[in-house]
Amino acid sequence: MDDSLLYQFQGFFSVGGDVNAPTRPHPTFSSLYKHKRAGYGEQETRRRRLLDEQRSRRRDHADYVRKIAEGEEWEEEMGEEELEEDIDPDHVDDASAAGADVKEGEKKKRRVHPYRNQLMMSEWLVDVPPDFTDNWFMTVCPVGKRCLVIANKRTTLAYSRIGAFINCFPSLLPGGCRRTFYSPRDYCILDCILHSPSRTFFVLDLMCWGGHPVYDSDREFRAFWLHTKIAETKGVGEHAKINPYAFKPLDSFSCGRDPGVEGSMAQVLSKSWPLEVDGLLFFHKSSHYKRGTSPLAVWLKAHMVSDILGVPVAEEFLECAPRMSDPLATPLEPPITPASEKRGKEEEDCETEMASGALMDSQVKEVDMTSS
């Protein structure tokens, strides 16, 4: 089948998963350029619903972060939306049969891995929020590996978003090495992007610092606290034997569209960047840190900004846009993968990442032994 026809066909059909997931083509760009698919307006509805739920429901995350820091698995009840997402479209009959075994009124539980799927993942920005300029932040993300970083009991661990081990090393984060370990509760959990060439973890978000969880704090406060704590921690942003990887917080910018305003989205994107840019993350200022996909965290590639938001960007971002030989073809993302194949691919990725992590671990083993 011709590639252009294949991408058009995939634009109208999706097999399992969220149609707004960044692993799929952007709905506005798929199939027909600027074509809006059915259900285009539901993203804003889900945002409002989630903001309402945040205000009425707060959790005690003290035990939650302890289990992540200690690497303990646990069971938790699944909500209605999670039950729907948990059904594999390739095994609908099996899922229905399994659901019949659950007694009426009995909550279905699942086993939670302490490192797998613990990060807050984004959706494509499809519906531009009416309060976008006033209530959203933008973060420019460099190319790298998204990872969960945990500092506890004199060591620092990095895991991929699917829970594969990446590396073990000392750091000056709270609990990350002998020098910064003061008590069993003095741990740190971060959402980072690992840029291997510069041996730097660019910190995207903060979930726990010094044993204090901030999952239920809004994004605006988490960004402020992250920058404050990193600035207060001497040496954590530099390379040293006891801190072989630098930790640097990523900046947040307003979503203003006036290039004349310092620190606005329009002004920031009109300039070139020292590192290769992967894309742009947009967060609602009031969003809590939620494990899994959230409509309060949305994503665009830089070359999409002009079309989606009407904001001009630097020429270097436009040069990164895919070249389309056919105006109907949109090879912006890999082809959609059925859920059954996706699980097999994730397992392969997990094995590859584990092998890669073992190699990286051997490179810092000597540093780890001398500093811990």
C-alpha positions in Angstrom: 0.0 0.0 0.0 1.2 3.5 -0.8 2.6 5.3 2.3 0.4 8.4 1.7 -2.7 6.2 1.5 -1.6 4.3 4.6 -1.3 7.5 6.7 -4.7 8.7 5.5 -6.3 5.5 6.5 -4.7 5.6 9.9 -5.9 9.1 10.5 -9.5 7.9 10.4 -9.1 4.7 12.5 -7.4 4.1 15.8 -6.8 0.8 17.5 -6.9 1.1 21.3 -5.4 3.8 23.5 -6.0 7.6 23.6 -6.4 9.2 20.2 -4.7 12.3 21.6 -1.6 10.5 22.8 1.6 12.0 21.3 2.6 8.4 20.1 -0.1 8.9 17.4 -0.3 11.6 14.7 -1.7 14.9 15.8 -5.5 14.9 15.1 -5.3 18.3 13.3 -2.5 17.2 11.1 -3.5 13.6 10.4 -5.2 12.4 7.2 -6.2 15.8 5.7 -4.2 18.9 6.6 -6.1 21.0 9.1 -8.9 18.3 9.2 -10.7 18.2 12.5 -11.8 14.8 13.5 -15.0 13.8 15.3 -14.9 14.5 19.0 -12.5 17.4 18.6 -14.1 19.4 21.5 -13.9 16.7 24.2 -10.4 17.6 25.4 -11.5 20.9 27.0 -14.4 19.1 28.7 -12.0 16.6 30.3 -9.8 19.5 31.5 -12.7 21.1 33.3 -13.8 17.8 34.9 -10.2 17.1 36.1 -9.8 20.5 37.6 -13.1 20.1 39.5 -12.0 16.6 40.8 -8.7 18.1 42.0 -10.5 20.6 44.1 -12.8 18.0 45.8 -10.3 15.2 46.2 -6.9 15.3 47.8 -4.8 12.3 48.8 -2.3 11.7 51.5 0.8 11.0 49.4 3.2 10.4 52.3 2.9 6.6 52.1 2.7 6.7 48.3 6.1 8.4 47.9 7.6 6.1 50.6 6.7 3.0 48.5 8.2 4.5 45.4 11.4 5.5 47.2 11.6 2.0 48.8 10.7 0.2 45.5 7.6 -1.5 47.0 4.8 -2.8 44.9 1.2 -2.3 46.1 -2.4 -2.8 45.2 -4.9 0.0 44.5 -8.6 0.2 43.4 -9.2 1.1 39.8 -11.6 3.9 38.9 -14.3 3.6 36.2 -12.2 5.4 33.6 -9.1 3.3 34.3 -11.3 0.1 34.0 -12.3 1.2 30.5 -8.7 2.0 29.6 -7.6 -1.4 31.0 -9.7 -3.3 28.4 -7.6 -4.5 25.5 -9.7 -4.0 22.3 -8.1 -7.3 21.0 -9.5 -9.2 23.9 -12.9 -7.6 24.6 -14.7 -11.0 25.1 -12.0 -12.1 27.6 -12.3 -8.7 29.5 -16.1 -9.1 29.6 -15.8 -12.6 31.0 -13.3 -11.5 33.6 -15.5 -8.6 34.6 -18.4 -11.1 35.1 -16.3 -12.8 37.8 -16.1 -9.6 39.8 -18.9 -9.5 42.4 -21.4 -6.6 42.3 -20.1 -3.7 44.4 -16.6 -5.2 44.6 -13.9 -2.8 43.4 -11.4 -4.2 40.9 -7.8 -3.9 42.1 -4.5 -3.8 40.2 -0.9 -4.3 41.1 1.1 -1.1 40.9 4.8 -1.2 40.0 6.8 1.4 41.9 8.7 2.6 38.8 6.5 1.7 35.8 4.1 4.4 34.5 4.7 6.8 37.4 5.2 9.9 35.2 2.6 12.4 34.2 2.3 12.0 30.4 0.9 14.6 28.0 -1.7 14.6 25.2 -1.5 16.5 21.9 -2.8 20.0 22.2 -6.0 19.7 20.2 -8.4 22.1 21.8 -6.7 25.4 22.6 -8.1 26.4 26.0 -9.9 29.7 26.3 -7.7 30.7 29.2 -4.5 29.6 27.5 -2.7 32.9 27.7 -3.5 33.6 31.4 -3.5 30.1 33.0 -0.9 28.0 31.2 2.9 27.7 31.2 5.2 26.5 28.4 8.3 24.5 28.8 10.8 23.9 26.0 12.0 20.2 26.1 15.4 19.2 24.8 15.8 15.9 23.0 16.5 13.1 25.5 15.1 10.2 27.5 12.2 10.8 29.8 12.9 9.2 33.2 11.9 8.9 36.8 14.8 9.8 39.2 14.7 8.6 42.8 17.3 9.6 45.4 17.2 7.5 48.6 19.5 5.7 51.1 22.8 7.1 49.8 22.2 6.4 46.1 20.3 7.8 43.1 18.4 5.6 40.6 17.0 6.4 37.2 14.2 4.5 35.5 12.5 4.9 32.1 8.8 5.7 31.9 8.0 2.0 31.5 10.0 1.1 34.6 13.2 -0.2 33.0 16.4 0.4 35.0 18.7 3.0 33.4 21.4 3.8 35.9 22.6 4.0 39.5 24.9 6.7 40.7 25.6 9.2 43.6 24.1 12.7 43.5 23.8 15.7 45.8 20.0 15.4 45.8 18.5 14.8 49.3 19.3 11.1 50.1 21.3 10.7 46.9 24.7 10.0 48.5 26.3 9.6 51.9 26.9 13.3 52.3 23.2 14.2 51.8 21.6 11.2 53.6 20.4 12.2 57.0 17.3 10.0 57.7 15.4 7.1 56.1 12.7 9.6 55.1 15.0 12.0 53.4 14.3 11.1 49.7 13.7 12.9 46.5 11.6 12.0 43.4 11.9 13.9 40.2 10.5 13.8 36.6 13.5 14.4 34.3 14.8 14.3 30.7 18.2 12.7 30.5 20.5 14.4 28.0 23.3 11.8 27.7 25.8 13.8 25.7 26.1 16.5 28.4 25.5 14.1 31.3 22.6 16.3 32.5 19.2 15.6 33.9 16.9 18.4 32.9 14.3 18.4 35.6 10.8 18.8 34.2 8.8 18.4 37.4 9.1 17.7 41.1 7.0 15.1 43.0 8.9 14.9 46.3 11.8 16.7 47.9 13.4 15.8 51.3 10.5 13.5 52.0 7.9 16.1 51.4 5.4 15.1 48.6 3.9 17.8 46.4 1.6 15.8 44.1 -1.4 17.8 45.2 0.3 21.1 44.9 -0.4 23.1 41.8 2.1 23.3 38.9 2.9 26.9 39.6 4.1 26.1 43.1 6.0 23.0 42.1 7.9 25.0 39.5 8.8 27.6 42.0 9.8 25.1 44.7 11.9 23.1 42.2 13.9 26.1 41.2 14.3 27.2 44.8 15.5 23.8 46.1 17.9 23.3 43.2 19.4 26.7 43.8 19.7 26.0 47.5 21.5 22.7 47.0 25.2 23.5 46.4 26.8 21.6 43.6 23.8 19.6 42.4 23.8 21.5 39.1 27.5 20.9 38.4 29.6 17.8 37.5 31.7 16.3 40.2 32.9 12.8 41.4 30.1 12.9 44.0 27.6 14.3 41.4 28.5 12.8 38.0 25.2 14.0 36.4 24.2 17.7 36.7 20.6 18.4 37.6 19.1 21.6 36.0 15.5 22.7 36.2 13.7 23.6 32.9 12.3 27.0 32.8 8.6 27.8 32.5 7.4 30.6 30.3 4.0 32.4 30.0 1.9 31.5 27.0 1.6 35.2 25.8 1.6 35.7 22.1 3.2 39.1 22.0 6.9 38.7 20.9 7.7 42.1 22.5 7.0 40.7 26.1 10.1 39.3 27.7 9.7 35.6 28.7 6.5 35.1 26.7 6.0 32.1 24.4 6.2 34.2 21.3 9.4 35.9 22.4 11.1 32.6 23.4 10.2 30.7 20.2 11.5 33.5 18.0 15.1 32.7 19.1 17.4 29.8 18.5 18.2 27.2 21.3 21.6 25.8 22.3 20.2 22.3 22.4 18.2 20.3 19.9 14.5 20.8 20.8 12.2 17.8 21.0 9.0 19.7 21.6 7.0 22.0 23.8 5.0 21.0 26.9 2.2 23.1 28.2 0.9 22.8 31.7 -2.2 24.3 33.4 -1.0 26.4 36.3 -3.4 24.7 38.7 -2.7 21.1 37.6 -1.7 18.6 40.2 0.9 15.9 39.4 -1.1 13.0 38.2 0.3 9.6 37.2 -0.6 8.7 33.6 -2.0 10.8 30.8 -3.6 14.2 31.7 -5.4 16.8 29.5 -3.8 19.4 31.8 -0.4 18.6 30.3 -0.4 19.0 26.5 2.3 18.7 23.8 3.2 20.2 20.5 6.2 19.9 18.2 7.7 23.3 17.6 6.9 23.5 13.9 3.2 23.0 14.8 2.9 26.2 16.8 2.2 28.5 13.9 -0.7 26.4 12.7 -2.2 25.5 16.1 -1.6 28.7 18.0 -0.9 31.3 15.3 2.5 32.2 16.8 5.5 32.6 14.5 8.6 30.6 15.4 12.3 30.7 14.5 13.3 29.2 11.2 15.3 26.4 12.8 12.0 25.0 14.2 10.3 25.0 10.8 13.3 23.2 9.3 12.6 20.3 11.6 9.1 19.8 10.1 8.6 16.6 8.2 8.8 17.0 4.4 5.6 15.9 2.7 5.8 14.9 -0.9 2.0 14.6 -1.0 -0.1 17.3 0.6 -2.4 14.6 1.9 0.3 12.6 3.5 1.3 13.4 7.1 4.3 11.3 8.2 4.6 13.1 11.5 4.6 10.0 13.7 5.2 6.3 13.3 2.2 4.2 12.1 -0.4 3.3 14.7 0.3 0.0 16.4 -2.4 -2.4 17.7 -2.4 -2.8 21.4 -1.2 -6.5 21.3 1.8 -5.5 19.2 2.4 -2.4 21.3 2.8 -4.6 24.5 5.3 -6.8 22.7 7.3 -3.7 21.5 7.3 -2.3 25.1 8.8 -5.5 26.4 11.5 -5.3 23.7 12.1 -1.7 24.6 12.3 -2.6 28.3 15.0 -5.3 27.6 16.9 -2.8 25.4 16.8 -0.1 28.0 17.9 -2.5 30.7 20.9 -3.6 28.7 21.7 0.1 28.0 21.3 0.9 31.7 23.7 -1.9 32.6 26.3 -0.4 30.3 25.8 3.1 31.6 25.9 1.8 35.2 29.4 0.2 34.6 30.7 3.6 33.5 29.9 5.2 36.8 30.6 2.2 39.0 34.0 3.4 40.1 32.6 6.9 40.9 29.7 5.3 42.9 32.1 3.2 45.0 34.4 6.1 45.9 31.7 8.6 46.8 29.1 6.5 48.7 
